[in-house]
Amino acid sequence: MLTSLWLRIESAARRLADDERGVTTEHVIWIAALAALALTITALFGPKILAAAQAVSFQ
């Protein structure tokens, strides 16, 4: 069982290593979606985070 699992993993890794297409459309879509999410979170919570950071006082 471990041998067959290892062979499948090895086969998949070799297929991915031989793939020279570069960045696929799916990767571009994921990157754009994650970037949009990061910008949204920054826009929504950025002022609150900055206010909280400025309110911190070290003694």
C-alpha positions as CSV (number, residue, x, y, z in Angstrom):
1,M,0.0,0.0,0.0
2,L,2.8,2.5,0.9
3,T,4.6,1.5,-2.3
4,S,1.6,2.3,-4.5
5,L,1.0,5.6,-2.7
6,W,4.7,6.5,-3.1
7,L,4.6,5.6,-6.8
8,R,1.5,7.8,-7.3
9,I,3.1,10.7,-5.5
10,E,6.3,10.3,-7.5
11,S,4.4,10.1,-10.7
12,A,2.5,13.3,-9.9
13,A,5.7,15.1,-8.9
14,R,7.4,14.1,-12.2
15,R,4.4,15.3,-14.2
16,L,4.4,18.6,-12.5
17,A,8.2,19.0,-12.9
18,D,7.9,18.4,-16.6
19,D,5.1,20.9,-17.0
20,E,6.7,24.0,-18.6
21,R,3.5,26.0,-19.2
22,G,4.4,28.4,-16.4
23,V,1.7,30.2,-14.5
24,T,-1.7,28.8,-15.5
25,T,-4.9,30.7,-15.7
26,E,-6.1,29.1,-12.5
27,H,-3.0,30.4,-10.6
28,V,-3.6,33.9,-11.9
29,I,-7.2,33.8,-10.8
30,W,-6.2,32.6,-7.3
31,I,-3.5,35.3,-7.0
32,A,-6.0,38.0,-8.0
33,A,-8.6,36.8,-5.6
34,L,-6.2,36.6,-2.7
35,A,-4.8,40.1,-3.5
36,A,-8.4,41.5,-3.6
37,L,-9.1,39.8,-0.3
38,A,-6.0,41.3,1.2
39,L,-6.9,44.8,-0.1
40,T,-10.4,44.5,1.3
41,I,-9.2,43.4,4.7
42,T,-6.7,46.2,4.8
43,A,-9.3,48.8,3.7
44,L,-11.8,47.6,6.3
45,F,-9.6,47.0,9.3
46,G,-6.5,49.2,8.5
47,P,-7.7,52.3,10.4
48,K,-8.7,50.3,13.4
49,I,-5.3,48.5,13.5
50,L,-3.4,51.7,13.1
51,A,-5.5,53.4,15.9
52,A,-4.8,50.4,18.2
53,A,-1.1,50.4,17.4
54,Q,-0.9,54.1,18.2
55,A,-2.7,53.6,21.5
56,V,-0.2,51.1,22.8
57,S,2.2,52.6,25.3
58,F,5.2,50.8,26.6
59,Q,6.4,51.5,30.2
